[in-house]
Amino acid sequence: MRIERLNEITMVKLLDTLLQRSPGSYPEYEERVAAIVENVRKKGDEALFAYTEQFDHVKITPENIRVTEDEIGEAYEKIDHELLRVIRRALGNIRAFHERQKQNSWFDSTEKGTILGQKITPLSCAGVYVPGGKAVYPSSVLMNVVPAKVAGVRRMIMVTPPGKDGKISETTLVAAKEAGVDEIYKCGGAQAIAAMAFGTESIPKVDKITGPGNIYVALAKRAVYGHVSIDSIAGPSEILVLADETANPRYVAADLLSQAEHDEMASAILITTSEKLAEDVIREIEGFLPQLSRREIIEASLNGYGHFLVASTLEDAIDAANEIASEHLEILMANPFEVMTKIRNAGAIFLGENSSEPLGDYFAGPNHILPTNGTARFFSPLSVDDFVKKSSIIYYSREALKALHEDIETFAKSEQLTAHANSIHVRFEEEQEN
């Protein structure tokens, strides 16, 4: 870990390094993923079950692929009651936030005989992918499912890899039940994404797939995009802390480490106007490391994608933050609200020393499924909008159309689309002949 001056050269190097973490930077996996997706598309359950046995070492059949109510009941018996209480409290916050995002259909009529509007329709069926393995992420279940259910999605299915015992974590099952998942299936990886995209004998075809996963899942989502909608092709987690001399270095260090522990490719960046703060943060990180269970992962993350940059001015620091467009942005400065008004690109913005990133991951309410790899320049967090369609509504009376039909015909003829012009013309041809 070393401190660097923020300048044009360091920014170019930083952005280039971050770009290497994109799922699009791994072409060696694409052919393998494409073969899996195509095989599941053609062979359905046969391929899905074979891949599950090959990769997860579990034999899945049509009889046991779907989680039963008995299995869910068993999960409720096993789950820690305090954790269940916390899940329910978090669920309430997440649902309340997303309820504020709901849009209603609207219609606007005029005295001239026109009605224009927008009809909001929820997707019929959505699918969420939940990672399995050693890690369990009930928070990810809530964040994916709640906006879909708030939007009005009627059928919500979930896929997640089974453990070697053929079971799903009780925490994952309970979170899914609490959030409103309708069907849960025991399968994961690229094959599960393909199953939801095209449908198999056991798994229904969905309209949209959301949820995080490894490189195989990310590339599979990209491969099926167009056959179904997807949320995004997520890259590794990232945090950027903007701080000045007023920031608590212990807090800054702890927050940077909270993202570095995700995986070796996670990115943790500090941009500060105080060199002393940067030095103090590094010392705090070194003090924390021996206490942390994922120390090796954290050290690999910091060595590969950790950056400690000192900016000459606050304006330079803000410009750099906007260029990086981080998934998570913390502002630990004397006037965080004023600085926030100058931020254009960030997935989620955390203001002040008591709003650390894990607050957003678990409890505050805003969605923690955020754009990564600089895509916050043009993408938004997962929301209710992701689970609805918008249809335009157009009605013109004969009198309203008559007042402007010649303008439409003129416009269509200018593009040499005479059939377009004729579609309008025939409605008034008798009047024109007379």
N, C-alpha and C positions, 0 to 999 in steps of 0.2 A: 504494500500500500504506500503510495507516494502522492505528494501534493503537486499539482501542476497549475500553471497560469492559464486562465481562460483567454484564448486568442483564436484567431482564424485557423491556425495550424492544428491546435488541440481539438477544436470543434470538428474539423474535417476527419481527423483520426477517430474521434469518438463516434461520430455518426456512421462511419464505415464499419467500425467494430460492432456497433449495435445492429447494423443491417445484416451482418453475418449470422445473427440469431434467428432470422426469419425462417419460417417453414419452407419458403420458396428457395432456400439456399441448400437444400438437400436432395438434389436430383437422383442420387443413388437409390433413394427409397421409392421414388415415384413409380418405377416399373413394377416393383414388387406390390405396391398398393394397388396399382391399376389392375394387376392380374387377380388379386383377391376380390376387388369390387366386381370385375366382370364375371368371375366364377360364381359369386353369390347371385348376381343378376340372372345368370343362365340356369343355375342349378338349385337356387333357393335354399331350403332347409338342409339339403344334402351337403352343400358346401359350408353352410353356416355351422353345422354340427361338427364337420370334419376339422374346420379351423379352430373351433373352440377346444376340441380334444388336443389338437396339435400345439396350440399356444398356451392354453390355460390348464391343460392336463385334466380336463373334466369331461365326462361323457354326458352330453345333453341330448334329450330326445323330445319329441312332441309332447310327451306326457309330463316332463318335468321342467321344461324351459320357462314356463310362466310361474312366477311366485304365487303361492296360494294364500288364502286368508288365514289358514292355520299357521303358515310360516310367519306372516305378519303378526299374528297374535303372539307367537312365541318370541318375536323380537320385542314386543311391548313388555313381556315378562322379564326379559333379560336386561333391557336398557336401564341405565342409571336414572333414577327418578329426578335427581337434580338436573341432569342434562336435558331430560324431557321438558322440565319446567323452562329452562333457558331457551330451548328450541322453540317452544310455544311463544315466549315473549319476543324473541327475534322475529318469528313469523308474523306476529301482530304488527311490529314496526315496518317490516318489509311490505306487508299487504297495505297498510295505511299510506305509505309513500306512493305505491304504484296505483292506488285508487285515484290519486290526484292527477295521474297521467291520462285517465280515460277521456276519450273524445266521443261526442255524440254526433249522429247524422244531422245535417242541417239543410234547409231548403229556403230559397229566397225568391219570392214572386214579385212581379211588377204589374202595374196597371196596363202595360203594353201587351200583356198576354204571354209572358215568359215565366218559366220556373227553372231555376238552376240550383244545384245542390250537390251534396256529397253524402254518400251512403257508406256507413262504417259496418263491416261484416267481419266477425272473428273467423280465424282459420278453423276448419273442421277437426283436424287432427294434428297434433304436434308431438315431436319426440325429443327427449332429452337424453344426452349421454352423460353418465356419471362414472368417473374413473374408479377403478378398483385397486387390487393389489394391497400393499402394506398400508397405504394411506386411506383414510376415510374422510369424506368431505360432505357432511350433511348441510353445511352452509351453501355449497354449490347447488344442492338439490333445491333448496328453498329459493335461491336467486333465479334459477331457471324456470321453475314451475309456477311460482306466484304470479309473475306478470302475464303468463299464458292464461291462467285461471281467471285473473281479474279481467283480462280481455274478453273472456267468454268462450275460450276453446272448449269444445264439448268432450273431446277424447284426448287425454294426455297419457302418453306411454313413456316408459323409461327403460333404458338398457344399461346394464352394468356388468362387468366381468365377475363371475363367481370365484370364490376361493377354491382351494384344492379339495375342500370338503363338499363342493357343489352348492354352497350357501352364500348368501349375501349378508354383509355386515348388518347387525340389528339396528345400528344408528342410521345407516342409509335407508333401511326399510321404514323405520319410524318417521324419519324426516319426509320421505316420499308420501307416506299415508297422511301425515299431518298437512302437507302442502296441497294434497288433492290429486295425486297421480292415480290414474284409473287402472293401468296395467303395468306390471314390472316383469322384464324378461332377463334371463341369465345369459348374457353374451356381451362381449366387448371387442375392442379393436376395430380395425378397418372393416372387418366382416359385419359387425353390428351396425356400422354406419350404412353400409351397402344394403343390409336387410331393411332398415327403415326407409331408405331412399326408394327402393324398388318393390319392397314387400316380398315376403316368402309365405310358405304354407302356414307358418306359425306367427309371424310378426307382420302387422299391418303396414302398408305404405303410409307415410305421413306427408304433411304439407311443408313442414319446416323442421330442421334439426338444429338444436342448440346444445351447448355444453362443451367443456374443455376436455383435452385428452393429450396423449403423446404424439409424436411426429406422425405415426401411422394414422391416427385418428384425424389429425389436422389435414393431412394430404388426402385422406379419403373424403373428407367434407368438401375439399376443393374439387375432387374428381366428380362428385355427384351434384355439385351446384349446377342448377339449371333444370335438373330432374326434380329437385326439391329446392326450397329456400334454405339458407343456413344463416346463423348469426354472424360468424366471422371465422377467419382462419387464425386462431390465436397463437401468438408466440410466447416465449417465456415471460414470467412476471418481471415487473420493473417498478422502481421507485426513484423519484427525483425529489430531493429536499432543497428548497431555497431557504437560506438562513443568513442572518446578519449577526453582529456581535452580541445581540441580546438573547440569542438562542441558548438553550441549555444543552451543552455538548453530550451529556449522558442520554438525554432524550433523543437527540439526533442519531447517535450511534445505535441506540436500541431500535429505532425505526428503520434505519438502513438494514440492520441485521434481520429484521422481520421479513424482508423480502428476499434477502440473499439466501435464506434457509430453504426456499422453495426448491431450487435445483441449481446445478452447477452453471447453468446458462442464464440464471436470473441476473438482473442488472440493478445495482444500487449506486446512485450518483448524488454527490453533494456539490452544490454550487453556492458559494458564500462570498461575501465581501470582506470577510475577516480571516486572515491567514492563521491567527491564533486559534480561532474556533476550529478550523480544519485540523490543526495539530492536536487540539484537545479531543476532538472526535475520534481520531485514529487511536489515541491512547485509551479512550473508553472502549473502543472496539476490541483492542488487544486484551483489556481486562475482562470483557464479557466472554470472549471466545472459549476459555477453559470451562465455563459453566454450561455451555450450550450443547444439546444432544446431537445436533447436526453440524458439528464443527467442521468436518471435512468438506461437506457440501458448501458451507458458508465460505470457507477459505478459497475453494475453487472458484466460486462465484465472484468474490472480491478480487482475486488475482486476475481473472479473465475479464470481468465486466464492471468492476468497481472503479469509480473515478471520484477524485477529490479536487475540485477546481476552484481557484480563487479568482474572482472577477474584480476588475478595477473599479467598476461602478455598478450601482443597482440596475441601471438600464441595461448594461451588458449581460447581467445575470438573467434578467427577464427575457431579453432577446434569445438567449441560449435556451431557456426553458421552453419558449414557444417553438424553437427549431427542433428540439428533441421530441416534443409532444408526448410526454411520458404517460403511461397508463395511470400511475398514481403520482400526484404532485402535492407535497406538503409545503406550506409556507409558514416558516417559523421566524417571523420578523416582527419588528416593533409595530408596524401597521399592516397586518396581513390582509385586511379587507381592501385597503387601498391598492396593494400589489395585485390582489385577485382581479381587480377591474382591468388590469393590463394583460392578463393571461388569456390567450386566444385558443391555445391547443393543450388540452389535458383530458384524460378520461374522467378522473375524479379529483377534486381539489379539496384538500384538508387544511383548515385555517386554525392557526394557533397551536400552542404546545399541548393542549388537552384533546386534540383531534387527530390522534395518531391513526395510521392506515388500518390497523386491525379493527378499529371501531367500524370502518366501512365494510370490512370483510364479513363481519358477523352480525352487527346489531343495529346500526343507525337507521337503515331502511333503504337508502339508495342502492341500486344494483351494483354488485361487485364484478359483474362480467363486463369488462371494459376493453376498449381498443388498445392494442399493443403495437410495438415496432413502428412507432411514429404515425400510425393510422388515426390517432386522435385528431389529426389535421382535418379529417373528413368523415370519420365514423363517430358514433355516439355509444353510450352504455346500452346494454340490453334493456328494453322497456316494453310497456304494453303495446306500443306502436308496432313492435316486431311481430305481433301475433294477430294483427288485423289487416284487412284489405280495405282500400278506399275506392269506391266506384263513383264516377261522376254522373250526375243526373241532369238531363237536358229536356226541356219541354218548351215548344213554341206553338202558339195558336196560329191558325191560318193568317190572321191579320198581322201578327207579329212577323211571320216569315215573309209575307208579301211586302212589308216595308223595306226589306233589305235583300230580297232574293237576287236582284240584279248585281248587287255588290259581291255576293257569294259566287255567282256565275262568272263574273269578271276575274275574281281571284283564281278560281279553278282553271279557267282558260289560260291564264298567264303561266300556269304550270303545265300546260298541254294535257290536262286531265279532263278531257271532254265528257267522259262518263260521269265524273263528279258534277260538272256543270249541268249535265242533262238530268241528273237526279233531282236537282232543284227546279230546273226549267219545266219538267213535265207537270209539275203541280200548278202551273199557271199558264200552260200553253193555250188552253181554250180562251182565256181572257185576252191573251196577246193576239190570237187570231182574230178576235172580234174587234 
